[in-house]
Amino acid sequence: MHDTPKDGAKVPGRHSGVARAFAASLTGTALEWYDFAVYSAAAALVFGDLFFPSEDPLTGTLLAFSTYAVGYVSRPLGGFVFGRLGDVIGRKKVLIATLVLIGAATFLIGVLPAYSTAGVAAPIALVVLRFAQGVGVGGEWGGAVLLSSEFGDPRRRGFYASAAQVGPPAGNLLANGVLAALGALLTEAQFESWGWRVAFLLSGVLVAFGLWIRAKLEETPVFKAMEAEHSRPEAPIREVFTTQPRALLAAILCRIGPDVLYAMFTVFVLTYATQKLGMSRGSALAAVLIGSSLQVFLMPLAGALSDRINRRLLYGCAAMAAGVWPFMFFPMIGGGTWLPLATGVVVGLVIHCCLYGPQAAFIAEQFSPRLRYTGSSLAYTLAGIIGGAVAPLLFTSLLSAYGSWVPLAAYIAVASAVSLAGVYLGRDPEAAIDEDTRLASSEAPATVDATRSR
C-alpha cells in the first residue's frame, strides 16, 4: 500500500479517504453512463420506430443515431462550463451538479410521448433532453478522473484514475442488463410500447444513490493545495489553449480510436447483428452484456498495468491491435451464429480495456494540476465529437452505401492510427508525478497528513 509517509508513520484516514473517492468516482460515473447507455441501446433498438417512423428501418435507425450524436456534440459545452468551474470552485460541487443534470434528463426521456402521439414535438423534445445528457457527461468525466486520482498516490494514477473508466462498461452492463430483462419478460409489442421506458425511469432512483455517495466526500487534496497556494486559474480555458496546445492535441487524438472501437462493439454491433445477420435482439444484447461484464474487472487491471510498464507503450500496442481486430471480427461472425459474435465482441472490448483503462491517467498527465479539470474535460469532449459522436452514423451510412464490412473495418483502423499519433505527441507520467508531489509537500499542515502517500 501507499498509505505511509517516508518516516513510516501511519497516515490517519488515508486509506479510507482514497477508497471513498474511488467508490464515488466509479459509482457516480457508472450511474451517469447507465443513463447514457440506456439511450444508446434504445436508439439502436426502438427509437427509430417510435420517434422517427420511416418505411425503411435503416433510415429510421440512422435518424435515431443522429440524436445519439447530439449527446456527443453537446459535450464540449459541458466541458467548457463545468471544466472551468472544476478548476475554479472545486471538483466536488461540479460533480454533484453534473449528476443531477443527466439524471433529470434521462428520467424525462422515460415519460416522453412517441411520434404517434405528439407528432414532431416528440423528436424535438428527445433531442433537447439528449443535449442535456451530453452536457452533463461532458462535465462529469474530467472531475470523476480527478476525484479518484488526486486522492491517490500519483505513482498509481493509472489504477486510481481507472475508477472513472469502469463507469462506462458498468453503466453499459447495467443498462443492457435491464433492457435484456425487460425484453425477456415482455412481448415485443409491450417492450416497444412502454417497457423501454422503465429503464429510463429507474434513473431517478440510481441518481439519488449517487448523490448520497458524493455528498459525503471532501474536496480533493490537490485542489485544497491549490487553494492554499492561491494558484487557482482565473481564465483556465484561455490558458489551456494558449499555454498547453500540444497537451490538448495529444489528449484529443489519443481518444478517437477507443471511442470508435467502443461505438462498434457496444452500439452498432446491435444494429449489424439484428439487421445484417438476422440475429435476435436478445442474442445481440447478450454478447454485449458478456463483454461489458469482463470490462468492469479488466479496466482497473489495465490501469494498474500501465503503472508498472510504460503507459504510452501499452496504449500504442493496444491502438495497433484495435486497428487489426475488425478485419478478423467481421469474417468470423458472417455465419450469423451467437458464439463467434460473443467471442468477437469480448476480444474487441478487451482491446478497448487496454486503451480506455490507462486513458484517464494519460490524459490527466498531459496538463498541469491547476488546469487539469479544464484540459481533461476539453480533450474528452472535443474528441467525442470526432470519434464517438459520428461513429454510429458513419457505420450505418457505410453499411447502407456499400453493404460490406470492409469500409467499417477500415474506418476503425484509421481512427486507431490517429490515436497512435496522439500517443506519440503525449508526455510520460514522470512530469505530472513531480507536479503532484510538489503540491502535496507544500500543503498546509492541517491537510498534508491526510493526503501524503509516499
ROTI-189126 format. One record per residue (C-alpha): x, y, z. Coordinates in steps of 0.5 Angstrom, whole numbers. Layout:
<nodes>
NODE    xx    yy    zz
NODE     X     Y     Z
...
</nodes>
This chain:
<nodes>
NODE    xx    yy    zz
NODE     0     0     0
NODE     2     7    -1
NODE    -1    10     6
NODE     5    12    10
NODE    10    18     9
NODE    17    17     9
NODE    18    17    16
NODE    14    10    17
NODE     8    13    21
NODE     1    12    19
NODE    -3    17    16
NODE   -10    17    19
NODE   -16    16    15
NODE   -11    16     9
NODE   -14     9     6
NODE   -21    10     8
NODE   -21    17     4
NODE   -18    14    -2
NODE   -23     8    -2
NODE   -29    13    -1
NODE   -26    17    -7
NODE   -25    11   -11
NODE   -32     9   -10
NODE   -35    16   -11
NODE   -32    16   -18
NODE   -34     9   -20
NODE   -41     9   -18
NODE   -43    16   -20
NODE   -40    15   -27
NODE   -43     9   -27
NODE   -50    12   -26
NODE   -49    17   -31
NODE   -46    12   -36
NODE   -52     8   -35
NODE   -57    14   -37
NODE   -52    15   -43
NODE   -52     7   -45
NODE   -60     6   -44
NODE   -61    12   -49
NODE   -55     9   -54
NODE   -59     2   -53
NODE   -66     5   -54
NODE   -63     9   -60
NODE   -61     2   -64
NODE   -67    -2   -62
NODE   -73     2   -61
NODE   -72    10   -62
NODE   -72     9   -70
NODE   -79     7   -70
NODE   -82    11   -64
NODE   -79    18   -66
NODE   -77    17   -73
NODE   -82    13   -77
NODE   -80    11   -84
NODE   -81     6   -89
NODE   -74     4   -89
NODE   -72     1   -82
NODE   -65     3   -83
NODE   -67    10   -85
NODE   -70    11   -78
NODE   -64     8   -74
NODE   -60    13   -78
NODE   -64    19   -75
NODE   -64    16   -68
NODE   -57    15   -68
NODE   -57    23   -70
NODE   -60    24   -64
NODE   -55    20   -61
NODE   -49    24   -64
NODE   -53    30   -61
NODE   -51    28   -54
NODE   -43    28   -56
NODE   -44    35   -60
NODE   -46    38   -53
NODE   -41    35   -49
NODE   -36    41   -51
NODE   -41    46   -47
NODE   -41    41   -41
NODE   -33    41   -42
NODE   -32    49   -42
NODE   -37    50   -37
NODE   -36    45   -32
NODE   -29    44   -33
NODE   -27    51   -32
NODE   -32    51   -25
NODE   -28    45   -23
NODE   -21    49   -23
NODE   -24    55   -20
NODE   -29    53   -15
NODE   -27    45   -14
NODE   -28    38   -16
NODE   -34    36   -11
NODE   -39    41   -13
NODE   -39    41   -20
NODE   -39    33   -20
NODE   -46    34   -16
NODE   -49    39   -21
NODE   -47    34   -27
NODE   -50    28   -24
NODE   -57    32   -22
NODE   -57    34   -30
NODE   -56    28   -33
NODE   -61    24   -28
NODE   -66    29   -29
NODE   -66    29   -37
NODE   -66    21   -37
NODE   -72    21   -33
NODE   -76    26   -37
NODE   -74    22   -43
NODE   -78    16   -40
NODE   -84    20   -40
NODE   -84    23   -47
NODE   -90    21   -52
NODE   -88    18   -58
NODE   -89    21   -65
NODE   -95    18   -66
NODE   -98    22   -60
NODE   -94    28   -60
NODE   -92    29   -67
NODE   -86    33   -69
NODE   -86    35   -62
NODE   -83    28   -59
NODE   -77    28   -63
NODE   -75    35   -62
NODE   -76    34   -54
NODE   -72    28   -55
NODE   -66    32   -58
NODE   -67    37   -53
NODE   -66    32   -47
NODE   -61    28   -50
NODE   -57    35   -51
NODE   -58    36   -43
NODE   -55    29   -42
NODE   -49    31   -46
NODE   -47    37   -43
NODE   -48    33   -36
NODE   -43    28   -39
NODE   -38    33   -42
NODE   -37    36   -35
NODE   -37    29   -31
NODE   -31    25   -34
NODE   -26    30   -32
NODE   -28    31   -25
NODE   -29    24   -24
NODE   -22    22   -26
NODE   -19    28   -21
NODE   -24    26   -16
NODE   -20    19   -15
NODE   -13    20   -18
NODE   -12    27   -14
NODE   -14    23    -7
NODE    -9    17    -9
NODE    -1    16   -10
NODE     1    20   -17
NODE     5    14   -18
NODE    -1     9   -18
NODE    -5    14   -22
NODE    -7     9   -28
NODE   -10     5   -22
NODE   -14    10   -19
NODE   -16    14   -25
NODE   -19     8   -28
NODE   -25     8   -23
NODE   -28    13   -28
NODE   -26     9   -33
NODE   -30     3   -30
NODE   -36     7   -31
NODE   -38     6   -38
NODE   -38    -1   -38
NODE   -41    -2   -31
NODE   -46     3   -34
NODE   -47     0   -40
NODE   -47    -7   -37
NODE   -53    -5   -32
NODE   -57    -1   -38
NODE   -56    -7   -43
NODE   -58   -12   -37
NODE   -64    -8   -35
NODE   -66    -8   -43
NODE   -65   -15   -43
NODE   -69   -17   -37
NODE   -75   -13   -40
NODE   -74   -16   -47
NODE   -75   -23   -44
NODE   -80   -21   -39
NODE   -85   -17   -44
NODE   -87   -19   -51
NODE   -84   -15   -57
NODE   -90   -10   -57
NODE   -90    -9   -50
NODE   -83    -7   -50
NODE   -84    -2   -56
NODE   -90     1   -53
NODE   -88     2   -45
NODE   -83    -3   -43
NODE   -77     1   -45
NODE   -79     7   -41
NODE   -78     3   -35
NODE   -70     3   -36
NODE   -70    11   -36
NODE   -75    12   -30
NODE   -70     8   -26
NODE   -65    13   -27
NODE   -69    17   -21
NODE   -67    12   -16
NODE   -60    11   -18
NODE   -58    18   -19
NODE   -61    19   -11
NODE   -56    14    -9
NODE   -50    17   -13
NODE   -52    24   -10
NODE   -52    21    -3
NODE   -45    18    -4
NODE   -42    24    -7
NODE   -44    29    -2
NODE   -40    25     4
NODE   -34    27     0
NODE   -29    32     2
NODE   -25    36    -4
NODE   -19    33    -7
NODE   -12    34    -3
NODE    -9    37   -10
NODE   -15    43   -10
NODE   -14    44    -3
NODE    -7    45    -4
NODE    -8    50   -10
NODE   -13    54    -5
NODE    -8    54     0
NODE    -2    57    -5
NODE    -8    62    -8
NODE    -6    59   -15
NODE   -13    57   -18
NODE   -13    60   -25
NODE   -18    66   -27
NODE   -19    64   -34
NODE   -17    57   -35
NODE   -20    56   -42
NODE   -16    61   -45
NODE    -9    58   -41
NODE   -10    51   -44
NODE   -11    54   -51
NODE    -5    59   -50
NODE     0    55   -46
NODE    -1    48   -47
NODE    -4    47   -54
NODE     1    40   -55
NODE    -2    37   -49
NODE    -9    39   -51
NODE    -8    36   -58
NODE    -5    30   -56
NODE   -10    28   -51
NODE   -16    29   -56
NODE   -12    25   -61
NODE   -11    19   -56
NODE   -18    19   -55
NODE   -21    18   -62
NODE   -19    11   -63
NODE   -22     8   -57
NODE   -29    12   -58
NODE   -30     9   -65
NODE   -28     2   -62
NODE   -33     2   -57
NODE   -38     5   -61
NODE   -37    -1   -66
NODE   -37    -6   -60
NODE   -43    -4   -56
NODE   -47     0   -60
NODE   -47    -1   -68
NODE   -46    -8   -67
NODE   -53    -9   -64
NODE   -55    -6   -71
NODE   -51   -10   -75
NODE   -53   -17   -72
NODE   -60   -16   -72
NODE   -61   -12   -79
NODE   -55   -15   -83
NODE   -54   -22   -80
NODE   -61   -23   -78
NODE   -60   -25   -71
NODE   -65   -24   -65
NODE   -64   -17   -61
NODE   -63   -22   -54
NODE   -57   -25   -57
NODE   -54   -19   -59
NODE   -55   -16   -53
NODE   -53   -22   -49
NODE   -46   -21   -53
NODE   -45   -14   -51
NODE   -47   -16   -44
NODE   -41   -21   -43
NODE   -36   -16   -46
NODE   -38   -11   -41
NODE   -38   -15   -35
NODE   -31   -17   -37
NODE   -29   -10   -38
NODE   -31    -8   -31
NODE   -26   -12   -28
NODE   -21   -11   -33
NODE   -21    -4   -34
NODE   -17    -3   -27
NODE   -13    -8   -28
NODE   -11    -5   -35
NODE   -10     2   -31
NODE    -5    -2   -26
NODE    -1    -5   -31
NODE     0     2   -34
NODE     3     4   -27
NODE     8    -2   -28
NODE    10    -1   -35
NODE    11     5   -40
NODE     4     8   -40
NODE     5    10   -47
NODE     8     4   -50
NODE     2     0   -47
NODE    -3     5   -50
NODE     1     5   -57
NODE     1    -3   -57
NODE    -7    -3   -56
NODE    -8     2   -61
NODE    -5    -2   -66
NODE    -9    -8   -64
NODE   -15    -4   -65
NODE   -14    -3   -72
NODE   -13   -10   -74
NODE   -18   -14   -70
NODE   -24   -11   -74
NODE   -21   -15   -80
NODE   -21   -21   -76
NODE   -28   -20   -73
NODE   -33   -19   -79
NODE   -31   -25   -83
NODE   -32   -29   -76
NODE   -39   -27   -75
NODE   -41   -28   -82
NODE   -45   -34   -81
NODE   -50   -31   -76
NODE   -49   -35   -70
NODE   -48   -33   -63
NODE   -41   -36   -60
NODE   -37   -32   -66
NODE   -41   -26   -64
NODE   -40   -26   -57
NODE   -32   -28   -58
NODE   -31   -23   -62
NODE   -35   -17   -58
NODE   -31   -20   -52
NODE   -24   -19   -55
NODE   -26   -12   -58
NODE   -28   -10   -51
NODE   -21   -13   -48
NODE   -17    -9   -53
NODE   -21    -3   -51
NODE   -20    -4   -44
NODE   -12    -3   -45
NODE   -14     3   -48
NODE   -19     6   -44
NODE   -16     4   -37
NODE   -10     8   -38
NODE   -13    13   -42
NODE   -16    17   -36
NODE    -9    18   -33
NODE    -5    19   -39
NODE   -10    25   -41
NODE   -10    28   -34
NODE    -2    28   -34
NODE    -2    32   -40
NODE    -4    38   -36
NODE    -1    42   -30
NODE    -6    41   -24
NODE    -8    48   -24
NODE   -11    47   -31
NODE   -13    39   -30
NODE   -20    39   -30
NODE   -21    44   -36
NODE   -16    41   -40
NODE   -18    34   -39
NODE   -25    36   -40
NODE   -24    40   -46
NODE   -20    34   -49
NODE   -25    29   -47
NODE   -31    33   -50
NODE   -28    35   -57
NODE   -25    28   -58
NODE   -32    26   -57
NODE   -35    30   -63
NODE   -29    27   -68
NODE   -30    20   -65
NODE   -36    17   -61
NODE   -41    22   -64
NODE   -40    21   -71
NODE   -38    13   -71
NODE   -45    10   -71
NODE   -47    15   -76
NODE   -41    13   -80
NODE   -42     6   -79
NODE   -49     6   -81
NODE   -48    10   -87
NODE   -42     6   -90
NODE   -46     0   -89
NODE   -52     3   -93
NODE   -48     5   -98
NODE   -43    -1   -99
NODE   -47    -7   -96
NODE   -40    -9   -94
NODE   -36   -10   -87
NODE   -29    -7   -90
NODE   -31     0   -90
NODE   -33    -1   -83
NODE   -26    -4   -81
NODE   -22     1   -85
NODE   -25     7   -81
NODE   -23     3   -74
NODE   -16     2   -77
NODE   -16    10   -79
NODE   -18    12   -72
NODE   -13     8   -69
NODE    -8    11   -73
NODE   -10    18   -70
NODE    -9    15   -63
NODE    -2    13   -64
NODE    -1    20   -67
NODE    -3    23   -60
NODE     1    18   -56
NODE     7    20   -60
NODE     6    27   -58
NODE     4    26   -51
NODE     9    26   -45
NODE    11    21   -40
NODE     8    21   -33
NODE    14    23   -29
NODE    13    30   -30
NODE     6    30   -27
NODE     8    26   -22
NODE    13    31   -20
NODE     8    37   -20
NODE     3    33   -16
NODE     9    31   -11
NODE    11    38   -10
NODE     3    40    -9
NODE     3    35    -3
NODE     9    37     0
NODE     7    45     0
NODE     0    44     3
NODE    -2    47    10
NODE     0    42    16
NODE    -8    41    17
NODE    -8    38    10
NODE    -2    35     9
NODE    -2    29    14
NODE    -9    27    10
NODE    -6    27     3
NODE     1    24     3
NODE     2    17     0
NODE    10    16     0
</nodes>
